[in-house]
């Protein structure tokens, strides 16, 4: 079982989003020392809640300032971009950190429809071309041939090199799962998007549709979970409060910067929002590291996944680093790293 990190560079009340990006650089170096296998960055646009809009740039900065941990995107929202440009970016990243780059590809916009249009006026049509885009990106980044009838088959993607990124398909539906199976690629399900709903269906679809490839002989799956550990249950509850309130009010269509625990406690919530918070708390993976790690182990065993990716959001950089350190110690104790 490999244990990894998804960092969304969460934006926080009273702090510049630019500071959230710099905090990601610090957290990545810490997680490398803790022994995590991968460090993934997400892509979101036009939101006050997430500062990370350009994972390819953060990957470069982190790859250049670490030495062991794999670094990658979870993921690049491919319909926003030309496949060749994405391939060139990841060829450059592979040159910076050969053999340590992950290229996770997703079809979702990571934004609202208007923003998706601003990024690419042909985004709706591009989403329908996602399978061929995935094929093209893999071919250009691995120096594999494109189909004979491809109009751009003679274009060379630079910089050339002996290694290629590790490809993943990411998603929260059966569409991406089936596509990953078709291409014979690893698949990661965004468990935290849906509080786990649909996970079994997506993983089953992936395994049923899997075709062995030159990359994988058998299915290889992961899930991303939101989890937080602290020295005491009370401390975990305190830091969790910020995320809980931010998620509760998304029903209003608002994606706000994460409030401080004190701001969250004073937030004017409706009865339905409080009910939503209470329901989410029942499933929340928060508490002391031994308690939460036991639940995470049980979850991964039940789902039969090969890797676990943890995302943690707090308004305190120190608390976030401490949470990852506590999880690392606990998993290392059981030789799960």
Rosetta blueprint (number, residue, H / E / L):
1 X L
2 X E
3 X E
4 X E
5 X E
6 X E
7 X E
8 X L
9 X L
10 X E
11 X L
12 X E
13 X L
14 X L
15 X L
16 X L
17 X H
18 X H
19 X H
20 X H
21 X H
22 X H
23 X H
24 X H
25 X H
26 X H
27 X H
28 X H
29 X H
30 X H
31 X H
32 X H
33 X H
34 X H
35 X L
36 X L
37 X L
38 X E
39 X E
40 X E
41 X E
42 X L
43 X L
44 X L
45 X L
46 X L
47 X L
48 X L
49 X L
50 X E
51 X L
52 X L
53 X L
54 X L
55 X H
56 X H
57 X H
58 X H
59 X H
60 X H
61 X H
62 X H
63 X H
64 X H
65 X L
66 X L
67 X L
68 X L
69 X L
70 X E
71 X E
72 X E
73 X E
74 X E
75 X E
76 X E
77 X E
78 X H
79 X H
80 X H
81 X L
82 X L
83 X H
84 X H
85 X H
86 X H
87 X H
88 X H
89 X H
90 X H
91 X H
92 X H
93 X H
94 X H
95 X H
96 X H
97 X L
98 X L
99 X L
100 X L
101 X E
102 X E
103 X E
104 X E
105 X E
106 X E
107 X L
108 X L
109 X L
110 X L
111 X L
112 X L
113 X H
114 X H
115 X H
116 X H
117 X H
118 X H
119 X H
120 X L
121 X L
122 X L
123 X H
124 X H
125 X H
126 X H
127 X H
128 X H
129 X L
130 X H
131 X H
132 X H
133 X H
134 X H
135 X H
136 X H
137 X H
138 X H
139 X H
140 X H
141 X H
142 X H
143 X L
144 X L
145 X L
146 X L
147 X L
148 X L
149 X L
150 X L
151 X L
152 X L
153 X L
154 X L
155 X L
156 X L
157 X L
158 X L
159 X L
160 X L
161 X L
162 X L
163 X L
164 X L
165 X L
166 X E
167 X E
168 X E
169 X E
170 X E
171 X E
172 X L
173 X L
174 X H
175 X H
176 X H
177 X H
178 X H
179 X H
180 X H
181 X H
182 X H
183 X H
184 X L
185 X L
186 X E
187 X E
188 X E
189 X E
190 X L
191 X H
192 X H
193 X H
194 X L
195 X L
196 X L
197 X L
198 X L
199 X H
200 X H
201 X H
202 X H
203 X H
204 X H
205 X H
206 X H
207 X H
208 X H
209 X H
210 X L
211 X L
212 X L
213 X L
214 X L
215 X L
216 X L
217 X L
218 X L
219 X L
220 X L
221 X E
222 X E
223 X E
224 X E
225 X E
226 X E
227 X E
228 X E
229 X E
230 X E
231 X L
232 X L
233 X H
234 X H
235 X H
236 X H
237 X H
238 X H
239 X H
240 X H
241 X H
242 X H
243 X H
244 X H
245 X H
246 X H
247 X H
248 X H
249 X H
250 X H
251 X H
252 X H
253 X L
254 X L
255 X L
256 X L
257 X L
258 X E
259 X L
260 X L
261 X H
262 X H
263 X H
264 X H
265 X H
266 X L
267 X L
268 X L
269 X L
270 X L
271 X H
272 X H
273 X H
274 X H
275 X H
276 X H
277 X H
278 X H
279 X H
280 X H
281 X H
282 X H
283 X H
284 X L
285 X E
286 X E
287 X E
288 X E
289 X H
290 X H
291 X H
292 X H
293 X H
294 X H
295 X H
296 X H
297 X H
298 X H
299 X H
300 X H
301 X H
302 X H
303 X H
304 X L
305 X L
306 X L
307 X E
308 X E
309 X E
310 X E
311 X E
312 X L
313 X L
314 X L
315 X L
316 X L
317 X H
318 X H
319 X H
320 X H
321 X H
322 X H
323 X H
324 X H
325 X H
326 X H
327 X H
328 X H
329 X H
330 X H
331 X H
332 X H
333 X H
334 X L
335 X L
336 X L
337 X L
